[in-house]
Amino acid sequence: MHIRNLMGSAAALAMLAGFSLPAMAQQAPDAAATDADQVQEIVVTSTRRSASEIELPAHQIQTIMPGASAVKAINMLPGVIFQNADPWGNNEQNESLYIHGFNAQQLGYTLDGVPLGDQSYGNYNGLSVQRAIISENIGRVSLASGAGDLGTASTSNLGGTLATFSDDPKAEAGGQIEQVFGSYDTFRTFARLDSGTFGDGNSAYISFVRQDARAWDFNGQQGGYQVNAKFVHAGEKGTFKAFFDWSDKTEPNEDATSISATQAYQPYTRPFLYPDFTKALSYVDAKGNTPTALGANYSNYFSAAQRTDYLGYMSYDYQLSDQPDLEEPGLLPP
């Protein structure tokens, strides 16, 4: 769209110039002759992308909510439906994600081109986006809906791709501290330290986040710790990048209410009995059966998603020559 507009504007300017040239030639023939001898050039630079690809920059993600996950951020895009019991959108076990009819397990996820998991808790193919990178360290998020890109490194890339790109270290040394408070003892602390450019094209940052929140309907604490670090060396012929992530989180689940026309007891929520173990023992009979009148809407004692994840990568983008470009635009991160 931008290319067509630029070319259309260029054509309009050319037509106006064509109509005005005779008048200019009568008033100042020498200047007209000089302009005709000069070479005029219009350069249009663009990156080839699919028409169904949409990007969210970092500042727009943080506008939704400080610390919001990349998956929660894309909920504002057309065709995306996302729900989660966690306000930051981190808990996979209480997550519902659909993009044009494809669910979370039918989409592809990458971080700087590194394949990630399919957004399920007990998955086989890697960790989720929110466990791989702290929200404030995201540079941009790209969502390609529809048929999955063949260049995406993912085993679940059927109905689209969510590509997340980490932010590079800042050119100037500095720090960032962010504090969030909320109801039910909610708090989130984020800190980042940038080294700035040092040595011969080197830069790095390290960041830390700690968050905690209590469930509104039972005494369960959700939260954990996460650390990110990144190093970049920009040379004359190439760029070396190294990234590290450590995540340790505990996120209690929330049982869904079972709706049935034949079931009389249909509560609004099903809170856990934790930490009152005495109440839990009296809740069941001698054989461990839950109250019959509650049907499927009985209360469990406790359930939580507990994971400790590590992720790291090193990449080197080397320019073999000044002429050929071996990267395919749109398939690999810059």
SERO-4910 file (N, C-alpha, C, O; in steps of 0.05 Angstrom, whole numbers):
BEGIN
 pado doro    nc1    nc2    nc3   cac1   cac2   cac3    cc1    cc2    cc3    oc1    oc2    oc3
  Met    A     17    -24      0      0      0      0     17     25      0     12     44    -15
  His    A     38     25     16     56     48     17     70     52     -9     75     75    -17
  Ile    A     78     30    -22     93     32    -47     76     45    -68     84     62    -83
  Arg    A     50     35    -70     32     46    -90     28     76    -85     26     91   -104
  Asn    A     25     84    -60     20    112    -54     44    129    -62     41    151    -73
  Leu    A     68    119    -56     92    134    -63     95    136    -94    102    158   -104
  Met    A     90    114   -108     92    115   -137     71    133   -149     76    147   -169
  Gly    A     47    132   -137     26    150   -147     33    179   -142     28    195   -160
  Ser    A     44    185   -120     53    213   -115     75    221   -134     75    244   -143
  Ala    A     93    202   -139    115    209   -158    104    214   -186    113    232   -200
  Ala    A     83    198   -194     72    202   -220     57    229   -221     59    244   -241
  Ala    A     43    236   -200     30    262   -199     49    285   -201     44    305   -214
  Leu    A     71    283   -187     92    304   -188    104    306   -216    109    328   -225
  Ala    A    107    283   -229    118    283   -256     99    298   -275    108    313   -292
  Met    A     73    293   -272     53    306   -289     53    336   -285     53    352   -304
  Leu    A     54    344   -259     55    373   -253     80    386   -265     79    408   -275
  Ala    A    102    371   -263    127    382   -273    125    384   -304    136    403   -315
  Gly    A    112    365   -317    109    366   -346     93    390   -355     99    403   -375
  Phe    A     71    397   -339     55    420   -347     69    447   -342     65    466   -355
  Ser    A     87    447   -322     99    473   -314    125    478   -329    136    500   -328
  Leu    A    136    457   -342    162    461   -355    161    482   -377    180    498   -379
  Pro    A    141    483   -395    141    504   -416    143    532   -404    158    549   -414
  Ala    A    128    538   -383    129    564   -371    157    570   -360    167    592   -363
  Met    A    169    551   -347    195    554   -336    215    558   -359    235    574   -356
  Ala    A    211    545   -381    230    548   -404    229    576   -415    250    586   -424
  Gln    A    205    589   -415    204    616   -426    217    636   -408    229    655   -417
  Gln    A    214    632   -382    225    652   -363    254    648   -357    270    667   -356
  Ala    A    263    622   -355    291    617   -348    300    593   -364    301    571   -353
  Pro    A    307    595   -389    315    573   -406    340    559   -396    343    535   -398
  Asp    A    359    575   -385    384    563   -376    379    544   -352    391    523   -351
  Ala    A    361    553   -334    356    535   -311    342    510   -319    347    489   -308
  Ala    A    324    512   -339    310    488   -348    329    469   -361    327    444   -357
  Ala    A    347    479   -377    367    462   -390    385    448   -369    392    425   -372
  Thr    A    392    463   -348    408    451   -327    394    429   -313    406    408   -307
  Asp    A    368    433   -306    352    412   -293    349    387   -310    349    365   -299
  Ala    A    347    391   -336    343    368   -353    368    350   -354    366    326   -358
  Asp    A    391    363   -350    416    347   -350    420    331   -325    436    312   -325
  Gln    A    407    339   -303    410    325   -278    394    299   -277    372    297   -288
  Val    A    405    279   -264    391    253   -261    373    253   -237    383    258   -214
  Gln    A    347    249   -240    329    248   -218    322    219   -212    317    203   -230
  Glu    A    322    213   -186    318    185   -177    300    184   -153    304    200   -134
  Ile    A    281    165   -153    264    160   -130    269    132   -120    267    113   -135
  Val    A    277    130    -95    284    104    -83    262     96    -63    256    112    -45
  Val    A    250     73    -67    230     62    -49    241     37    -36    248     18    -49
  Thr    A    242     37     -9    252     14      6    229      1     20    213     14     33
  Ser    A    228    -26     18    206    -41     30    215    -68     38    235    -78     27
  Thr    A    201    -81     56    206   -109     64    183   -126     55    159   -119     61
  Arg    A    188   -148     41    167   -165     31    154   -180     53    167   -194     69
  Arg    A    128   -177     55    112   -191     76     86   -200     65     76   -191     44
  Ser    A     74   -219     80     48   -229     73     27   -208     80     31   -192     99
  Ala    A      6   -206     64    -15   -186     69    -29   -191     95    -42   -173    106
  Ser    A    -28   -216    106    -41   -222    131    -23   -219    155    -31   -227    177
  Glu    A      0   -208    152     19   -205    175     16   -177    187     16   -157    174
  Ile    A     13   -177    214      9   -153    229     30   -152    251     36   -172    263
  Glu    A     41   -128    257     61   -125    277     51   -107    300     36    -88    295
  Leu    A     60   -113    324     56    -97    347     83    -88    358     99   -105    365
  Pro    A     88    -62    360    114    -53    371    113    -55    401     93    -60    413
  Ala    A    137    -52    413    140    -56    442    122    -37    459    110    -45    478
  His    A    122    -11    451    107      8    467     77      2    467     63      9    486
  Gln    A     67     -9    445     38    -16    444     31    -39    462      9    -40    473
  Ile    A     50    -58    465     45    -81    483     44    -71    512     26    -80    527
  Gln    A     61    -53    520     61    -43    548     38    -24    553     31    -20    576
  Thr    A     26    -13    532      3      4    536    -21    -12    545    -38     -2    560
  Ile    A    -23    -37    535    -45    -55    543    -45    -60    573    -65    -57    587
  Met    A    -21    -67    583    -17    -71    611     13    -76    616     25    -91    601
  Pro    A     25    -62    635     54    -66    640     59    -95    647     49   -106    666
  Gly    A     76   -108    631     83   -136    636     65   -156    621     68   -180    626
  Ala    A     47   -146    604     29   -164    590     45   -183    571     64   -174    559
  Ser    A     36   -208    570     50   -227    552     44   -220    523     25   -206    517
  Ala    A     61   -231    506     57   -227    477     31   -238    467     18   -228    449
  Val    A     23   -261    480     -2   -274    472    -26   -257    480    -46   -255    465
  Lys    A    -25   -244    503    -47   -227    512    -48   -202    494    -70   -191    489
  Ala    A    -25   -192    485    -24   -168    470    -38   -170    443    -50   -151    434
  Ile    A    -36   -194    430    -48   -197    404    -78   -199    405    -91   -200    384
  Asn    A    -90   -199    429   -119   -201    431   -132   -177    419   -156   -179    412
  Met    A   -118   -155    416   -129   -131    404   -130   -132    374   -142   -114    361
  Leu    A   -117   -152    362   -116   -154    333   -141   -168    322   -153   -184    336
  Pro    A   -150   -162    297   -174   -175    286   -170   -205    283   -149   -214    274
  Gly    A   -191   -220    289   -191   -249    286   -179   -264    309   -178   -288    308
  Val    A   -171   -250    331   -158   -263    354   -177   -262    378   -188   -241    384
  Ile    A   -181   -285    391   -197   -287    416   -179   -300    437   -170   -322    433
  Phe    A   -174   -285    458   -156   -295    480   -170   -290    507   -180   -269    512
  Gln    A   -169   -311    523   -179   -310    551   -160   -324    569   -148   -344    562
  Asn    A   -158   -313    594   -140   -325    613   -148   -316    641   -157   -294    646
  Ala    A   -145   -335    661   -151   -328    689   -129   -310    701   -134   -298    721
  Asp    A   -106   -309    688    -84   -292    697    -85   -265    684    -87   -264    659
  Pro    A    -85   -243    699    -87   -216    686    -65   -210    667    -69   -194    648
  Trp    A    -41   -222    670    -19   -217    652    -20   -236    628     -5   -232    608
  Gly    A    -36   -256    628    -38   -275    606    -16   -295    606     -7   -303    585
  Asn    A     -6   -304    630     17   -322    631     10   -351    634     25   -368    625
  Asn    A    -12   -358    648    -18   -385    655    -29   -401    632    -51   -395    622
  Glu    A    -14   -421    622    -23   -436    599    -47   -454    605    -63   -459    588
  Gln    A    -49   -464    630    -70   -483    636    -97   -470    637   -118   -484    635
  Asn    A    -99   -444    641   -124   -430    641   -126   -412    617   -138   -390    618
  Glu    A   -114   -420    595   -113   -403    571   -131   -413    549   -133   -437    545
  Ser    A   -144   -395    535   -160   -401    512   -152   -382    490   -157   -358    493
  Leu    A   -141   -392    468   -132   -375    446   -141   -386    419   -137   -410    413
  Tyr    A   -154   -370    404   -163   -377    377   -156   -354    358   -160   -331    364
  Ile    A   -145   -362    335   -138   -343    314   -151   -353    288   -142   -372    276
  His    A   -173   -340    280   -188   -348    256   -195   -377    257   -193   -391    237
  Gly    A   -204   -387    280   -213   -414    283   -193   -434    292   -200   -456    300
  Phe    A   -167   -428    290   -146   -446    298   -139   -441    328   -136   -418    336
  Asn    A   -137   -463    343   -131   -459    372   -101   -457    377    -85   -458    358
  Ala    A    -94   -453    402    -67   -447    410    -47   -470    402    -24   -464    395
  Gln    A    -57   -495    402    -39   -517    395    -36   -521    365    -22   -540    357
  Gln    A    -49   -505    349    -47   -507    320    -32   -483    308    -33   -479    284
  Leu    A    -18   -468    325     -4   -445    316     26   -448    321     34   -464    338
  Gly    A     42   -434    306     71   -435    310     81   -411    326     71   -389    324
  Tyr    A    102   -416    343    113   -395    360    143   -395    358    156   -416    359
  Thr    A    155   -372    355    184   -369    354    193   -345    370    178   -326    374
  Leu    A    218   -346    379    231   -323    392    258   -318    378    276   -335    380
  Asp    A    260   -296    363    284   -291    348    291   -314    329    314   -319    324
  Gly    A    270   -327    319    274   -349    301    278   -376    314    279   -397    301
  Val    A    280   -377    341    283   -402    356    255   -414    360    237   -400    370
  Pro    A    251   -439    354    224   -451    358    217   -453    387    233   -460    404
  Leu    A    192   -447    393    181   -449    420    159   -470    421    153   -483    400
  Gly    A    147   -474    444    126   -494    448     99   -484    437     97   -462    427
  Asp    A     78   -501    440     52   -495    429     33   -483    449      8   -487    446
  Gln    A     42   -470    469     26   -455    489     11   -474    508     -7   -464    522
  Ser    A     17   -499    509      5   -517    529     24   -522    552     48   -518    549
  Tyr    A     13   -530    575     30   -532    599     49   -556    598     73   -553    601
  Gly    A     38   -579    593     55   -603    592     62   -611    564     59   -634    556
  Asn    A     72   -592    549     78   -597    520    105   -612    517    120   -615    536
  Tyr    A    109   -621    492    134   -636    486    154   -620    470    177   -628    467
  Asn    A    146   -596    460    162   -582    440    172   -555    450    177   -537    434
  Gly    A    175   -552    476    188   -527    485    170   -510    503    147   -517    508
  Leu    A    181   -488    513    167   -471    531    151   -450    516    154   -446    492
  Ser    A    132   -437    530    115   -417    518    130   -391    515    151   -387    526
  Val    A    117   -372    500    129   -346    495    134   -331    522    155   -319    526
  Gln    A    114   -331    539    116   -316    564    137   -327    583    147   -312    600
  Arg    A    144   -352    581    165   -363    597    193   -359    584    213   -363    597
  Ala    A    193   -352    558    218   -349    544    230   -321    545    254   -318    542
  Ile    A    213   -301    550    223   -273    550    205   -256    567    181   -260    568
  Ile    A    217   -237    582    203   -218    598    189   -198    579    200   -190    559
  Ser    A    165   -190    586    149   -173    568    163   -148    560    163   -140    537
  Glu    A    176   -134    579    189   -109    573    214   -112    555    223    -92    544
  Asn    A    223   -136    551    246   -141    534    238   -148    505    255   -154    489
  Ile    A    212   -148    500    202   -154    473    206   -129    456    197   -107    463
  Gly    A    218   -132    433    221   -110    414    197   -106    396    188    -84    391
  Arg    A    185   -128    387    161   -128    370    150   -156    369    164   -176    374
  Val    A    125   -158    362    111   -183    358     98   -183    331     84   -163    323
  Ser    A    101   -204    316     90   -206    289     71   -229    288     78   -252    295
  Leu    A     46   -224    279     26   -245    277     19   -249    248     10   -230    234
  Ala    A     24   -273    238     17   -280    210     -6   -301    212     -1   -324    218
  Ser    A    -30   -292    206    -53   -310    208    -57   -324    181    -45   -317    161
  Gly    A    -75   -344    182    -79   -360    158    -60   -384    157    -51   -394    178
  Ala    A    -53   -392    133    -35   -415    130     -7   -408    141      3   -386    138
  Gly    A      4   -427    156     30   -423    168     53   -419    148     53   -431    127
  Asp    A     71   -401    155     95   -396    138    113   -420    138    120   -430    159
  Leu    A    121   -429    114    139   -452    112    166   -447    124    180   -466    130
  Gly    A    174   -422    126    200   -415    138    200   -414    168    221   -408    179
  Thr    A    177   -419    181    176   -418    210    185   -444    222    174   -465    214
  Ala    A    204   -443    241    213   -468    254    194   -475    276    198   -467    299
  Ser    A    174   -492    269    154   -500    289    141   -526    281    137   -530    257
  Thr    A    135   -543    300    121   -568    294     91   -565    296     77   -584    290
  Ser    A     81   -542    304     52   -538    307     42   -515    289     21   -503    295
  Asn    A     58   -508    269     52   -485    252     31   -492    231     38   -497    207
  Leu    A      6   -493    238    -15   -501    220    -32   -477    212    -38   -473    188
  Gly    A    -41   -461    231    -60   -440    225    -49   -412    229    -64   -393    231
  Gly    A    -22   -409    230    -11   -382    233     14   -383    250     21   -403    262
  Thr    A     27   -360    252     52   -358    267     53   -333    284     45   -311    275
  Leu    A     61   -336    309     66   -314    327     96   -312    331    108   -327    347
  Ala    A    109   -293    318    138   -290    319    144   -266    338    136   -244    333
  Thr    A    160   -272    359    168   -252    378    198   -246    375    214   -264    371
  Phe    A    205   -220    376    232   -212    372    241   -196    397    228   -178    406
  Ser    A    264   -204    408    274   -191    432    287   -164    425    297   -160    403
  Asp    A    286   -146    445    298   -120    442    328   -122    445    338   -137    461
  Asp    A    342   -106    428    372   -105    431    380    -86    453    364    -69    461
  Pro    A    404    -89    464    413    -71    485    414    -42    475    417    -37    451
  Lys    A    410    -24    493    410      5    487    439     14    480    458      3    491
  Ala    A    441     34    464    467     45    456    479     61    479    504     63    481
  Glu    A    463     72    497    473     87    520    468     72    546    448     58    549
  Ala    A    487     74    564    484     60    590    462     72    606    457     96    605
  Gly    A    447     55    620    425     65    636    410     42    649    417     19    647
  Gly    A    389     49    664    373     29    678    344     36    676    336     58    670
  Gln    A    328     16    682    299     19    682    287      3    705    293    -20    709
  Ile    A    270     16    721    256      3    743    226      8    740    218     31    736
  Glu    A    210    -13    742    181    -11    739    167    -26    761    174    -49    767
  Gln    A    148    -13    774    134    -25    797    104    -23    792     94     -2    786
  Val    A     90    -46    795     61    -47    791     49    -58    817     59    -78    829
  Phe    A     28    -45    826     12    -54    849    -17    -57    841    -27    -43    823
  Gly    A    -31    -76    854    -59    -80    849    -73    -93    872    -61    -97    893
  Ser    A    -99    -98    868   -115   -110    889   -106   -139    894    -92   -151    878
  Tyr    A   -115   -150    916   -109   -178    924    -78   -182    926    -68   -202    917
  Asp    A    -65   -163    939    -36   -164    944    -20   -168    919      2   -181    920
  Thr    A    -29   -157    897    -14   -159    872      9   -139    871      6   -116    877
  Phe    A     32   -149    862     54   -131    857     72   -144    835     73   -169    833
  Arg    A     86   -128    820    104   -137    800    127   -117    798    123    -93    795
  Thr    A    152   -127    801    176   -110    800    193   -119    776    200   -142    773
  Phe    A    200    -99    760    217   -104    736    241    -85    738    238    -61    744
  Ala    A    264    -96    733    289    -80    733    307    -88    710    309   -112    704
  Arg    A    319    -69    696    336    -75    674    360    -56    674    357    -32    680
  Leu    A    384    -67    669    409    -51    668    422    -55    641    429    -77    634
  Asp    A    426    -33    627    439    -33    601    468    -23    604    472     -3    617
  Ser    A    486    -37    592    515    -29    593    521     -6    575    541      9    579
  Gly    A    505     -2    554    513     17    533    534      5    515    543    -18    520
  Thr    A    542     19    495    563      9    476    590     11    490    598     32    500
  Phe    A    605    -12    489    632    -12    500    649    -29    483    640    -46    467
  Gly    A    676    -25    486    695    -40    469    691    -34    440    687    -11    433
  Asp    A    693    -54    423    690    -51    395    663    -61    385    661    -83    375
  Gly    A    642    -45    390    615    -52    380    601    -71    398    583    -86    389
  Asn    A    607    -72    424    594    -90    443    572    -76    459    575    -52    464
  Ser    A    551    -90    466    531    -79    484    516   -103    496    516   -125    485
  Ala    A    504    -98    520    491   -120    534    471   -108    554    471    -85    561
  Tyr    A    453   -126    563    435   -118    584    428   -143    601    430   -166    591
  Ile    A    419   -139    625    409   -160    643    384   -149    656    384   -126    665
  Ser    A    363   -165    659    338   -156    670    327   -178    688    333   -201    686
  Phe    A    310   -169    706    298   -186    727    269   -178    732    263   -154    731
  Val    A    252   -198    737    224   -192    744    215   -210    766    222   -234    767
  Arg    A    200   -199    784    188   -214    807    159   -205    808    153   -182    810
  Gln    A    141   -225    807    112   -218    809     98   -237    827    106   -260    831
  Asp    A     76   -227    840     61   -243    858     33   -232    860     29   -208    859
  Ala    A     13   -250    861    -15   -241    864    -31   -263    877    -26   -287    873
  Arg    A    -50   -255    894    -67   -274    907    -93   -278    892   -104   -258    881
  Ala    A   -103   -302    890   -128   -307    877   -151   -293    892   -150   -291    917
  Trp    A   -171   -284    878   -192   -268    891   -212   -286    905   -227   -276    923
  Asp    A   -214   -312    899   -234   -328    911   -223   -351    929   -238   -366    940
  Phe    A   -196   -352    932   -184   -371    951   -156   -361    957   -145   -344    943
  Asn    A   -143   -373    977   -117   -363    986    -95   -377    971    -79   -392    983
  Gly    A    -93   -372    945    -72   -383    929    -55   -361    918    -65   -341    909
  Gln    A    -29   -364    918    -10   -344    908      1   -352    881     11   -374    877
  Gln    A     -1   -333    862     10   -337    835     33   -318    831     31   -295    837
  Gly    A     55   -329    821     78   -312    816    103   -328    811    103   -352    807
  Gly    A    125   -313    811    151   -326    806    172   -306    799    169   -282    803
  Tyr    A    194   -317    788    218   -301    781    225   -307    752    220   -328    741
  Gln    A    237   -287    739    247   -290    712    271   -272    707    271   -249    716
  Val    A    291   -282    693    315   -267    687    321   -269    657    319   -291    645
  Asn    A    328   -247    644    337   -246    616    363   -232    615    369   -213    630
  Ala    A    380   -241    596    406   -228    590    411   -230    561    405   -250    548
  Lys    A    422   -208    549    428   -209    521    454   -194    516    460   -173    528
  Phe    A    471   -204    497    496   -192    489    496   -190    459    489   -209    445
  Val    A    505   -167    449    507   -162    420    534   -151    413    543   -132    426
  His    A    547   -163    393    572   -152    382    567   -146    353    563   -164    337
  Ala    A    569   -120    346    565   -111    318    592   -105    306    605    -86    313
  Gly    A    600   -123    287    625   -119    272    621   -108    245    598   -102    237
  Glu    A    642   -105    230    641    -93    203    627   -112    184    613   -104    166
  Lys    A    631   -138    187    620   -158    169    598   -175    180    586   -192    166
  Gly    A    591   -172    206    571   -189    217    563   -181    245    576   -163    257
  Thr    A    542   -193    255    532   -187    282    528   -213    298    515   -232    288
  Phe    A    540   -214    321    538   -237    339    518   -230    361    520   -208    373
  Lys    A    499   -248    367    480   -244    389    478   -269    406    479   -291    396
  Ala    A    476   -264    432    472   -286    452    450   -278    471    449   -255    480
  Phe    A    432   -297    476    408   -291    493    405   -314    514    410   -337    507
  Phe    A    397   -306    538    392   -326    559    367   -319    574    361   -296    579
  Asp    A    352   -340    581    327   -337    597    325   -358    618    331   -382    613
  Trp    A    317   -350    642    311   -368    664    284   -360    676    279   -337    682
  Ser    A    266   -379    679    239   -374    689    232   -395    709    235   -419    705
  Asp    A    222   -386    732    213   -403    754    186   -392    764    186   -372    779
  Lys    A    164   -405    757    138   -395    763    119   -416    775    121   -440    768
  Thr    A    102   -408    793     80   -424    804     54   -409    800     51   -387    809
  Glu    A     36   -422    785     11   -408    778    -13   -426    784    -19   -444    768
  Pro    A    -27   -422    806    -51   -438    813    -72   -436    791    -76   -416    779
  Asn    A    -85   -459    787   -106   -459    767   -133   -451    779   -136   -446    803
  Glu    A   -153   -449    762   -180   -443    769   -199   -462    755   -201   -462    731
  Asp    A   -213   -479    771   -231   -498    760   -255   -484    747   -266   -465    758
  Ala    A   -262   -494    723   -285   -483    709   -311   -495    720   -312   -518    729
  Thr    A   -332   -479    719   -359   -488    727   -372   -505    705   -372   -497    682
  Ser    A   -382   -528    713   -396   -546    694   -425   -538    693   -439   -539    713
  Ile    A   -434   -531    669   -462   -523    665   -478   -546    653   -470   -558    632
  Ser    A   -500   -554    666   -517   -575    656   -545   -570    664   -551   -560    686
  Ala    A   -564   -576    646   -592   -572    651   -603   -590    672   -622   -583    686
  Thr    A   -590   -613    676   -599   -633    696   -585   -629    723   -591   -643    742
  Gln    A   -567   -610    724   -551   -606    749   -561   -581    763   -559   -559    752
  Ala    A   -570   -584    787   -582   -562    802   -561   -543    812   -565   -518    812
  Tyr    A   -538   -553    822   -518   -536    834   -498   -526    813   -483   -542    802
  Gln    A   -500   -501    807   -482   -489    787   -470   -463    798   -481   -441    794
  Pro    A   -448   -465    813   -436   -441    826   -423   -423    805   -417   -431    783
  Tyr    A   -418   -398    814   -405   -379    797   -375   -386    794   -364   -384    772
  Thr    A   -362   -394    815   -335   -403    814   -332   -429    831   -349   -436    846
  Arg    A   -309   -442    827   -302   -466    842   -275   -463    855   -255   -474    846
  Pro    A   -274   -448    877   -248   -442    890   -237   -467    903   -252   -485    911
  Phe    A   -210   -468    905   -197   -490    919   -201   -488    949   -206   -466    959
  Leu    A   -197   -510    963   -200   -510    992   -173   -503   1006   -173   -499   1030
  Tyr    A   -152   -502    991   -125   -496   1002   -126   -468   1015   -138   -450   1004
  Pro    A   -113   -464   1038    -95   -483   1053   -109   -497   1077    -95   -507   1094
  Asp    A   -136   -497   1077   -151   -509   1100   -153   -539   1095   -173   -548   1084
  Phe    A   -133   -554   1104   -133   -583   1100   -154   -597   1117   -165   -617   1109
  Thr    A   -160   -586   1141   -181   -598   1158   -208   -596   1144   -223   -615   1145
  Lys    A   -214   -574   1131   -238   -571   1117   -239   -590   1093   -261   -601   1086
  Ala    A   -217   -594   1080   -216   -613   1058   -222   -641   1066   -235   -656   1052
  Leu    A   -212   -650   1090   -217   -677   1100   -247   -680   1106   -258   -702   1101
  Ser    A   -259   -660   1117   -288   -662   1124   -306   -658   1099   -330   -663   1100
  Tyr    A   -294   -649   1077   -309   -644   1053   -317   -670   1039   -338   -671   1026
  Val    A   -301   -691   1042   -306   -717   1029   -315   -737   1050   -311   -733   1074
  Asp    A   -327   -759   1041   -336   -780   1060   -313   -799   1066   -290   -794   1058
  Ala    A   -319   -820   1080   -298   -839   1088   -284   -852   1065   -261   -861   1067
  Lys    A   -298   -854   1042   -286   -866   1018   -274   -846   1000   -263   -853    978
  Gly    A   -274   -821   1007   -262   -800    991   -280   -789    970   -270   -775    952
  Asn    A   -305   -794    971   -324   -784    951   -333   -756    958   -336   -749    981
  Thr    A   -336   -739    938   -346   -712    941   -376   -712    945   -389   -731    938
  Pro    A   -387   -690    956   -416   -688    960   -432   -693    934   -426   -681    914
  Thr    A   -451   -711    936   -467   -718    912   -483   -695    901   -486   -692    877
  Ala    A   -493   -677    919   -509   -655    910   -494   -635    893   -506   -620    877
  Leu    A   -467   -635    896   -451   -616    880   -446   -625    852   -438   -609    835
  Gly    A   -450   -651    847   -445   -661    820   -416   -658    811   -398   -664    826
  Ala    A   -413   -647    787   -386   -643    776   -374   -617    786   -350   -611    781
  Asn    A   -389   -601    801   -379   -575    810   -368   -576    839   -371   -557    854
  Tyr    A   -355   -598    846   -343   -600    872   -317   -584    872   -306   -577    851
  Ser    A   -306   -579    896   -282   -563    899   -258   -582    903   -259   -601    918
  Asn    A   -237   -577    889   -211   -591    893   -195   -577    915   -201   -555    923
  Tyr    A   -175   -591    924   -158   -579    945   -139   -559    934   -137   -537    944
  Phe    A   -123   -567    913   -104   -549    902    -93   -560    876    -91   -584    872
  Ser    A    -87   -542    857    -75   -550    832    -60   -525    821    -71   -503    822
  Ala    A    -36   -529    811    -20   -506    802     -2   -515    779      7   -538    778
  Ala    A      4   -496    762     24   -500    741     51   -492    752     55   -468    758
  Gln    A     69   -511    754     96   -505    766    117   -513    745    119   -537    738
  Arg    A    132   -494    737    153   -500    716    178   -483    722    176   -460    730
  Thr    A    201   -495    717    226   -481    716    238   -485    688    243   -508    680
  Asp    A    243   -464    673    252   -466    646    278   -451    641    283   -430    654
  Tyr    A    294   -461    623    318   -448    614    317   -446    583    309   -465    570
  Leu    A    327   -424    573    328   -421    544    353   -404    537    358   -384    550
  Gly    A    367   -412    517    390   -396    508    396   -401    479    391   -423    469
  Tyr    A    407   -381    466    415   -385    438    438   -366    432    442   -346    445
  Met    A    453   -373    411    474   -356    400    471   -356    370    466   -377    357
  Ser    A    473   -333    358    470   -330    329    491   -311    318    500   -293    332
  Tyr    A    499   -316    293    518   -299    280    509   -294    251    508   -313    235
  Asp    A    504   -269    245    496   -261    218    520   -249    204    528   -227    210
  Tyr    A    531   -264    185    555   -255    171    550   -248    142    536   -262    128
  Gln    A    560   -225    134    557   -215    107    580   -226     90    603   -216     93
  Leu    A    575   -246     73    596   -258     58    607   -240     37    631   -241     31
  Ser    A    590   -222     26    599   -204      5    582   -179      5    561   -179     18
  Asp    A    591   -159     -8    575   -134    -10    552   -137    -29    534   -120    -29
  Gln    A    551   -158    -46    531   -161    -66    508   -180    -58    485   -171    -55
  Pro    A    514   -206    -55    491   -224    -50    481   -222    -21    496   -216     -3
  Asp    A    455   -228    -18    442   -229      8    430   -256     10    410   -263     -4
  Leu    A    440   -273     29    431   -300     31    406   -302     48    394   -324     49
  Glu    A    397   -281     62    373   -283     78    349   -277     61    350   -261     43
  Glu    A    327   -291     67    302   -286     54    286   -266     70    279   -273     93
  Pro    A    280   -243     60    265   -223     76    239   -233     86    224   -246     71
  Gly    A    233   -228    111    208   -236    123    209   -263    136    190   -270    151
  Leu    A    230   -280    131    231   -306    142    250   -307    166    245   -323    185
  Leu    A    270   -291    166    290   -291    187    289   -264    202    284   -244    189
  Pro    A    295   -264    228    295   -239    242    318   -222    233    339   -232    224
  Pro    A    316   -195    236    338   -177    227    363   -180    244    383   -167    239
***
